């Protein structure tokens, strides 16, 4: 089974975070997720996060704090992921879907209705139960 390492940003604006919808040409299309992407060879999770958010959203990360990592297997798809989650509390620029993806600012409780990726949904449940005072 293939394993992929991913960096994901929980990008806060007040009590809301930014959700991104996966494009139709990507695996698990249509699901919502925390923005981010795959680590490249010899790249740290933080460097990958900064690169991916610049490429996908056009923003510069000013402050990101590592929160947790999570392993998830998509057995029906034949791959697993290790996701490194960061709370992003300061950034430069206004996020826009550079790849054409839908973006939405949501409160953690509202996000369940969107349909998050299974791996991200686990983290979303923790965000709702903890109600962190981030941002």
N, C-alpha and C positions, 0 to 999 in steps of 0.2 A: 504494500500500500504506500502510495506517495505521501510524503509529509511536507507541508508548506509552513513557513514562518511568516507571520503577518504583524504589522504594527497598526494599531487603531487608536484614533483620537476621540475622546469624549469632549467635544468642543463646547464649552459653556458660554452662554450669554445670559447673565442673571440666573434664573431658575430653569432655564431651557437649555437643551443641547441640540446640536445639529444632527439630523438624520439624513441619510443619503439612500436613494433607491437604486438597486443594482440594474444595470442596463440589460436589454434583451439578448445581447450577444455574449453575455458572461454566464458561467455556471451559477445556478441558483438565482436565475433572473427574476426580477420583480420584488424580491425580498428587500426589506429595509435593513440598514446596517450603520455602524459607526464608521465614518470615513477613514480610509487608510489604504494599505496595500502591502504587497510582498516585499520581504527583505531581499536585497541583492547580495551577491557574494561578498563576504567580508564587511558587511554593513551592520552597524549596531541598530537595535530597534528604534532608538531615538532619532538617529540619522535617517532611517527609512521613513519614520513618521513625518519628519520635516520635509523630506523630498516628496513624498506622496501627497501631502496636503498642499504643497506648492503646485504640483502638477495637476491634481484633481480639482482643487478649489481656488487656486490662485491666492492663497494666504501664506504669510510668513509666521511661523510659530515663534512666539517670544517667550512663553513660559509653558512648559509641559512637565508634569510630574508623573513618574511611573506609578501605577496603582497595583496592577496584578497581571499575571499571565494565566492563560487557560488553554488546556488541550481539549480538542473536540474531534471526534471521528465522524465523517460522513460516509459510513460504510456502503450505503447504496450508490454512492458516487465514486468510491474507490480511493478516497484520499482523506487525510487528517490535517488539522491545522493546530498550530500553537500561536495564540494571539497574545500580543503584548499590549495591554491597555494603558493609555495615558490620559490623565485629566489635563486638558488644554484650557488654561484660564486667561491667557493673553495671546493675541495674534494681531498681525498687521494686515490690513485689507478687508474687503468684504467678500465672504465666500460666494462663489458662483460655480455652477456645474460645468466645468471646463470640458467634460466629456459628454455633456448633454443630459446628465442624470438629474432627476428631481431631488430637490433639497427642501427640508422643512425644519423649522425650529419647534421643538416640542418639549413639554414637561415629561418627566419620566413616566408618570401614570398614564398619559395620553398615548405614549409610544406603543403600548401593547396592541392597540387597535390597528396599527399600521401593518403588522406582520413582519417582525424582525427575524433575521437568520437565527437558527436554533442556537448556535454558539453565542451570539450576541444577546439573545433573549435571557440566557442564564445571568449575564451581567446586568441586564436591564432589571431583572427581579431584585438583584442586590441593591441597585441604585434606588429603587422604590422603597425597599425595606429600610435602608440606611438613611435616606434623605440627606446626603452629604451637603454641607454648607460650602460648596465650591462656587467660585465665580463671584 
